[in-house]
Amino acid sequence: METQIQQAIEILKKGGIIVYPTDTAFGIGCAIDNEKAIERLFRIRKRPEFQATPVLVDTVKMAQDYLQPIPKEVIDKLIEPYWPGALTIVLPAKIEKAPSLVRGGSSTLGVRIPNHPITRAIIREFGKPILGPSANFHGDKTPYSFSDLNPELIEQVDFVIEGECTLRRASSVIDCSVSPWKILRQGAVNVEISSNQ
């Protein structure tokens, strides 16, 4: 597995695209700062350009590099209890660091720390965030196991890491760029928004 992780990192460094297991589903990713790779990833997935894509990080510090200062309330109520895990948090982005395609043209970025040793090892050793949408064509079913991956999609990427997805459920998504916070998708993590938020 260590060899596969190193191969994945080398491909990311060269501007390539990888498919990899996470705690929730198989993801398809490239470096957050490689516009050509991002455009290619969107083409492969047939994803509308106005649709933002989530980003995976290894630490809160790494997330903070691409976001406006994270409010203490978000850290206390969401990051501390749920990261690493299946919660994607949408926050105001540093738009100069997060390409427009990744943000779906908005000023926010959805980030999470996955609870999966392979994914985290790749991001940690690569040293920067990678894109983290599910590894499927837009509108197709989410691949929760290796056998769910579409062979046509596999042919178009540069490397695939086999492995297991532990949760096999989509992440929950909460938008913390608005007040009160808004749950965009109730997934693997059951997030309650208190009335005083």
Buried (B, 14 or more C-beta within 10 A) or exposed (E): EEEBBEBBBEBBEEBBBBBBBBBBBBBBBBBBBBBEBBBBBBEBBEBEEEEBBBBBBBBBEBBBBBBBEBEEEBEEBBBEEBBBBBBBBBBBBBBEBBBBBBBBEBEBBBBBBBBBBBBBBBBBEBEBBBBBBBBBBEEBEBBBEBEBBBEEBBEBBBBBBEBEBBBBBBBBBBBBBEEEBEBEEEBBBEBEEEEEE
